Each structure stands twice: as structure tokens, then as C-alpha cells.
């Protein structure tokens, strides 16, 4: 530890930020100081260390032969420090903070959250419904639930369920859909932000029929569901989006064809942080609830033949 007395901590932070982000400007923005201040901190830190970490070139700073490995170890050390500090914000075992996409929170979780509360009355939930990327190592979020391909960097991911997609519609419209070919005569409610189109679904399901004609296009999946509930068309939906409406009989799945999109739902947590009891209990409860729901909503799943585009945690 005495080696740390040789150089100021702010200087080490400046070196690490410049090395990781690639420029003085990016480091200054992250650290909340001026470019000149970062430059001076880098120079002073190099003087204190007695080694050149960066080479000055016409194109900016470039790591020296010594600087490359040094900065790698420095980044690992600061990440561990950040994770250690983050654990101090998670002392309250009575409150579980979860980051989840708004559509998952409003259309699936909100209808079932009382079951978790009944089973674990000593744990209160704080739901952050957002699609914004969360730095789990630096926030007070205990657990995130995200959909995508998995394998995201700098986090721990744990597979929950595969994402599947299938047609749903109001009961009055379902009466007109007896076979896949009947889809062509029906209007479609389309999510303009969804990469999984009707054409992809039909191809993955091995169906050589025309897709339903697009009537309304929305930029929000929740609005799409509301349009389907209002009888405005057939919607390609996911279990977490439509399962409650299906259970209540407000929507019907007219064709028992469910196709995997190539993505999945994942638990996401910060690396290097011991799992608290509250997180373990919630994950256990959610696994059982989701499994029960998926078994009820989906029948035989037809594997996707084309993977969807990646999403983020």
C-alpha cells in the first residue's frame, strides 16, 4: 500500500480514464473537469511514477510499451474500487431495487408483484422502469432484467427464458382466423421499432402464406397491445407483453404457433458483488412465475431460423 504514496489518486484516475476512453477530451467529460486539468494530472502522475505512460504524437496520446499493461491493471483496480463502493449503497436488505424495461414492468410484473410481496413481506420493491443502460457497479440497482442476446461486457448475466413471438388479437377478430392463410385478410397492428416482422415470423414458422396487411404502426409496444385489445388488428406479441390479457380472455392466440426470436430474457448483476438474500429470493420467485406463465401461454415452440438484432441491458 505504501506504493500509493508515490502518486496522487486523481492522477491515477486521469491516467486510467485517458487510457480507457482514448482521449483527453473524453476523460475530461467523464471526470467533470477541463481538458487542461486532465492533461496536467497526466503529466504530474507520469513525473511521480518516473515512467512515461503515454507518447505524445500528432494524432494525440498513444500508450507506451510500458503504459499499455500498466493501464490495463489500473482499469481493473479502479473497477474493483468502484464495485466496493457500490456495495455500501446496498446495505438495506429490506429494499430491493430492480431495473427493468417499462413494457415488462407495466404489462407483466405489475400484475404479479403482490405474489412476491405475500411470500416475502419483509422485502419492499423499488422498480426503476427504464430502457436506459444502467451502470450496475456504480448505482444502487441490485438487479436488472433485460432482453437480448446475452454476453454483455462488464456484467454478470443469468439466462431466464427464451423470447418467443406469436399472433394475438381480440376474440371478435380471432373468429375469422382458422388457418395461417386467413391472416392475409386481416389488418395488422405493427410495432415500428420491432425488428421481428411478420415476414420473418412466417418464414421461421415455415409458412408460405401472405402476411396480414398493416393498418396501424406504433412506436411503442404498449400502444400496440392497446390497439390489439381494441380490436384494431392482429399483433405479433411476446408472452411478457400479452400473457395477462390472454389470461383475462381479452386477447386470443388464434394460431398455436410460437417462434423463438433468437434472443432471451436475462438477469443482470454487477460483477464481483456477493448476491444478497433479497436478490436470490426475487430471482427464485421470478423464475417460477415466468416458467408457469410461459408454459400456460406457449405451446410447442418452433425454433427461429434467423436470429434477431442484438439489444442492450
Steps between C-alpha positions, in 0.01 A plus 500: 500500500797735554550514123181706479674781690715562191218637287178694559176302451358765264803451279439127482132562419603732218745244357239223515224711344719620212626149433153344509318772307778581253517879529545790740163644394304181580682463833425862591129450429484188717697654787315831485809719458668691218726346237786710634449365851510139376815574299673645805394205716639257243832685481531522878411132546765397245758712685406341833515150353828572322373330183336622180152351471408679178693603193406840356433480125345727237180296535487521877613278787609143434584240763868418543623141518499528877177703512278240332528224763514760779171658391333160471587419861395850605155455337449170681594662831264796455217268396547303821504823702177609330336167577612521863351848535178384332450229761471767771185627325335159526489458878124511533384141467142619540496680162568328168568736209430355156566656160264368233361612167171693533307249289608211726411701810159624386372201304640207697663579835236736637231231474699249705708703742253448786585129497863575578394743772272239653780244504763744627330782694833611648632609158376817332551555128615813322444467125700716260313464171746617237672397179804709592821304548580469869854487638431236761841538662439869572128510576276375778319264261520146638370315195415576137281296268577544133422337166763439235767254390681496836878508532512872588839626625578602858188338649390157620212356297276208589259359242133511594284396202517513121301769325221365278251681279149404385183664360235639737178689439162584651251210524273652232787501252622154599176350371617586147839329535479122475817434296823695430365589156219698666755753625525661155144632526552659843644838602828503692610714791872562450770604745721727288799445730484120499752326273290184498259552210207293381708384203772370732247327722329327207836387359625372836171314550532342156177657374471594134205738538449874467538713815214712634484850356638775720229739618660684790868546588603610849839582650415345837422136577254594773297707252504204262350282769229757573416512129472121488278506809277752322456257210702704252705209365723199555821558694821299520547490875730360769375313809613775738303751294173315446474225762280693744254600229495139377433372851214749541353398165535847354740365238513168318788317333316370190790292368703270731830591332772648717839586350824570687658833403855399584507730805419441863423660835789526744571593859784754500710586807827677574815285493689419817206577731369225734133423432282634784215292639240738354638454147516122531139483625369726224682305228362173638147641505524653153635180346201304629249768400639540150527124443137452603390786277697386195376142535143627506531750215725316258458158348754327282776747414635509146870600510588819317692468175642852510629672813367842589716811533672544839350705782673649807463454884 
